[in-house]
Amino acid sequence: MSPPTADWIQLHDRFYRKQEIYTMLWKQVDLSKYMMAAAPFGGPLALVRDDRKVLLLQKQQPIKPSIYLYTSSGKLMETIQWDKGHIVGMGWTETEQLLCVLEDGTVRMYNILGEYTQFSLGKEAKDNRVIDVQFWGTGLVALTGNFQLIAITNFDEPRPLFLADPGINEPPHSWCWTVVPPKFTLSRHVEVLIAHNSTILVVDATEARDERLQQGPFSKMSISPDGKYLALFTADGKLWVVSTDFQKNLSEFATRSQVPPQQLVWCGTDSVVLYWDKIVLMVGPYGDWIKYTYDDAIFLIPEIDGVRVISTDKCEFLQKVPDATENIFKIGSTAPAAMLYDALDHFEKKSPKADENIRSIRLELSDAVEACIEAAGHEISHQYQRSLLKAASFGKSFLEIHNADSFVEMCKVLRVLNAVRYYEIGIPMTYTQYQRLSPEALIDRLISRHQYLLAIRICEYLKMRTDRILIHWACSKIKKSNDDEDTICRMVVEKLANKPGLSYSEIAMTAHKAGQSKLATMLLDYEPRAGDQVPLLMSMQEDELALVKAIESGDTDLVYHVILHLKRKLQLGEFFRIINNKPLACNLLESYCKQQDPELLKDFYYQDDRTVDRANLTLMESFRQKDSTERINTIKAALRLYQDDKEHTFEAKAIEDSIKLLQTQVQLEKDYSQPFSGLSISSTVYKLITINQSNRASKVRSDFKMPDKRFWWIKLRALVEIRDWDGVATLAKSKKSPIGYEPFVEECVKAMQFREAAKYILKCDAHLRAGLFLKIEAYQEAGEQAFLQKDLDTLREIRDKCPNAVIQGQIDGYISQLASSR
């Protein structure tokens, strides 16, 4: 095993290393002949022949260009036959989708399997053509032929956004321009930096600002991974690094080359890498530099912690040596972690020096263990991973208390990273990149590559859910399988059977889009969530089945959703056919229609031959009508419906009386200019009496055969209401009262007319008179009546309530007489 520092090169006060990760699997690919784009975080490579360069055709080489997708190890993943025009630029999204921007403003977005969607940058781009484009993880900015900028900031909803007019009438100097992603700007909107003459223009959605620099013109520029710094290559061969707000001048370096580099990228955030034909120059922050030479063309891929170097025969990774690694392996290091690692070496050699080393770092031993764990994460070599973790484990044994979670977690992470770095998978992700990307995003990348088995094993190892992996596998199986629908369904269900709660809706939708509706319906039978199942059935035109599933779910909102969808979509006859024989659906439809659509409810009752319900609904409708004639006609319609049903003769008779009453009330309104419609018979009679129309009230009474008792009660109250005491007296004398005379007294008392009430007390039953006199405060008469009835209790009550001493004496005499007689 070669020393870990064998590939280290010092740059001022820090070390850099260039490690070979893969020997490329492709055969003799001349990168100088291709336009190339690479996805970050160890992502795939896209190559297409650069039509600006002359290419000598080889045998069996297709004339039409193709886009080749490779892993970082050079394994061919997909070949996309290109059938469109000139590709202006290629880039990758943060979800590993390849973007190809064409001259006419069309943007194609490919997944790793070559499937694509496309959108347009708009009429402006089509009319003026796109001449250049820059990308970032979630968007792009296109430069048109009239030197305007069009941005797309969200690929899920691509909407062209015009940035401010940069005010230029020629392309950027040497096509030098770049974008600052929104996450790095103060405004949180994309900004564009354009090299123009000797200065730089900063363009956003609202304005174009001239930074008024004098160091230009600039031929290359690059933003650092954290968005804080900008590296610029000037026309006189200087590398100039400034802050992105141009307030700090960080460094200048004279390269002595008047030819601009083919590539200018950042290596992490503290050094810049320049590439000329066969020469790579790394420049550090203090003007120190490292030079690498190559025999063939290469391509530099900036990462957050280094640079991937792709050449014809290998994939390398250039990075600053992590601090933890440097402290352990640097020659002559006395850091605690280095002493711990050295102690392990002595221990394996059975040297007592091991104990001396441990004793010397006793106080810092815990930090040394953590440093060894961290350094193991940054190593690509399996041997050094093992030795560093072994050193950490060795140090842990000397600690009484130590949390081993970080050790266990690092072991898991390294096992995952080593699995995806394997050349067949070809994702050379570092520990730093893994932390930034997250395990979930790594799983998504494996899924997009159809590495289902590895993705499932990683999920199970990290105790993550595997649902999305299985769903994606099932969708892919449906798209590609040539088996019959029953076989595919059985195969999918068997694979997913041990995953309770897994949603089948996305799988069924894939089957539906693939034209396999029967398979989609069969799969939806296994969908546990009706909220996902029912909308999909509706989109598949399985309307009746959707309604059945909604009813089975017991979710009334979902049933309503299906019913209203069917109502909008179907003819009434078909709609009612589906609803029938489903009690819950019928009940919900009735409830809805009563509030929102009575006419639909009438049609529903008609087709279902529910005559009485139609009659009830018609009757209810009449109550809402203001015009009396319309109300009468509507009630007559309800009457005809009731008369069709022999079991509802009472309702029919009651409605006949209602029509008769309403007609009478209409006539009364014409005669007396008073509102009568809507009143009951009793209220009608009452109102006639209150307007001194007793004869008309008597006629209404006789027409509707009102009983005497009710009529007397109504007439008595009406006369008291209008204070017609003569009328009350006349009523009392007209004949023997069918309601007695106590009501006369009570109504007069309510009206506070005690004198009028006294006229009728003596006509009441003898045993009630004393109490009635007492109500009108006629204490003497009350006492006399109680004495006649020999009612001692009532006499005592009267005596207690009477305020007159003379009357009290009379009552005391009555009480004495009755008491002595007993």
Secondary structure, DSSP 8 states (H G I E B T S, - for coil): ---TTTTEEEETTEEEEEEEEEE--SSS--GGGEEEEE-TTT--EEEEE-TTS-----TT--SS-EEEEE-TT--EEEEEE--SS-EEEEEE-TTS-EEEEETTSEEEEE-TTS-EEEEE--HHHHHH-EEEEEEETTEEEEEETTS-EEEE--SSS---EE------SS--GGG-EEEE-GGGSTTSS-EEEEEETTEEEEE-SS-EEE---SS--EEEEEE-TTSSEEEEEETTSEEEEEETTS--EEEEEE---SS--SEEEEETTTEEEEEETTEEEEE-TTS-EEEEE-SS--EEEEETTEEEEE-SSEEEEEEE--HHHHHHHSTT---HHHHHHHHHHHHHTT-THHHHHHHHTGGGHHHHHHHHHHHHHT---HHHHHHHHHHHHHHHTT-SS---HHHHHHHHHHHHHHHHHSTTT-----HHHHHHH-HHHHHHHHHHTT-HHHHHHHHHHTT---HHHHHHHHHHHHHH--S-HHHHHHHHHHHHTTSTT---HHHHHHHHHTT-HHHHHHHHTT-S-HHHHHHHHHHTT-HHHHHHHHHHHT-HHHHHHHHHHHHHHS-HHHHHHHHTT-HHHHHHHHHHHHHH-HHHHHHHHHHTT-HHHHHHHHHHHHHT---HHHHHHHHHHHHHHHHT-GGGHHHHHHHHHHHHHHHHHHHHHHHH----TT--HHHHHHHHHHTT-HHHHHHHHHHTT--HHHHHHHHHHHHHHTT-HHHHHHHHHHS--TT-SHHHHHHHHHTT-HHHHHHHHTTS-HHHHHHHHHHTT-HHHHHHHHHHTT-HHHHHHHHHH---HHHHHHHHHHHHHHHHH-
